[in-house]
């Protein structure tokens, strides 16, 4: 979330105000160094999001199945958001186990590219 200044219209006209807006970022997830999955999402609560994805994809059964977790944040070149890179190593080296692409969290559908 980001606080921005804006003009808001109310019945009789515009007035300057501030408000919070959702900010979209990009998550690059690397699992056991095997491929990369990209998620477009609001970059909050990253670690729970990653663990939830790993659990939902059947790659882990419990948080202890994640042996290592490394998160790096960098500005997105040419866009107002940020890129969050996460690298995880899983117990039992389950591998990536999925097609690569961008997952748009609003619809949960894989999109090539």
N, C-alpha and C positions, 0 to 999 in steps of 0.2 A: 504494500500500500504506500501511496505517496500523496502528500498534501500539496495541492496546487491552487493557484489563484485563478479565478474564472469570473465570467459575467453570467449571472443567473437571471432568467426572466421570471417575473412574478406579475401576473395580471396587468399592472400599470406600467411596467417597463423593466429595464435591466438594472441590476445593481451588482457592484463588485463584491465578491466574497471568496472564502477559501473552503475547500471540501476535499475529502479523501477519495481517491480513485484507485481502482484495482490496477495493478501493473503486471504485465505479462513478461515472463522471462523464459529462458531456455535451460533445461537440465540435460546434461550429457551424462549418461550412466554407462560405466564400463564395468563388466562383471568378469572377474578372473582374467583380465586382459584379453577377452575373447569378444570382439565386436563392440558396438556402441548402440545404445538406444537413446533417442532424443524425445524429450517431453516439452511441450509448450504448456506452461502453468504459472500460477501466481507463486512467486518464490518465497513462500513462508512455510515453516515447519518442514524443511527439506528432508531431514533424517527420517521422521515418521512416514513421509511420503515414499521414500525409497524402500524402507522396510516393508511398508504395506504393499508396494508393487512386488517386491521379491516374494512375499508370502502369497499374494494373490496369483502370481505366476507359477507357484509351486516350486520355487527355487530354494526356499528355506521353510523350515517347520517352526522355528523359534528364533528370537533375536540372537541367541548364542551361536547360531549357524553362520553368522557374519563374523569372520575372523579378523578382518581389517576393514576400516572405513576411512576414506580420505576425501575431504570436501574442499574445493577451491572455488572462489568467486572472482570473476573478472567482468569488466564492462563489456557489453556487446558492441562491437564495432558497427557504427552506422545506425544503431537503434537506441532508444532511450532505456531499455531494460538491461539486465545483466545475464551472464551465462554462468551457470553453476555446474562445475565438473565434479562428479562423484565417481570414485573408484572403490570397488569392494572386492574382497576375496572371500569366497564361501567355503565352509567346511565341506569336505568331500568333493571339491572341484567339480561342481555340477555343470559348469560352463554357462554359456549365454542362453541357449535354449529358445531362441525366438528370432523372427525375421527382424532385420534392421529397418528403421524408418522413424518418422516423427509420430508420436502419439499425442493427439490433440485431446487434452483431458476433458474438454467440454462434451465430447461425444465418445471417447474411449475407442476410437477406431484408428488402426494403423494406416498411415498415408505414406506411400513410397517417397523417398527423397530425403 
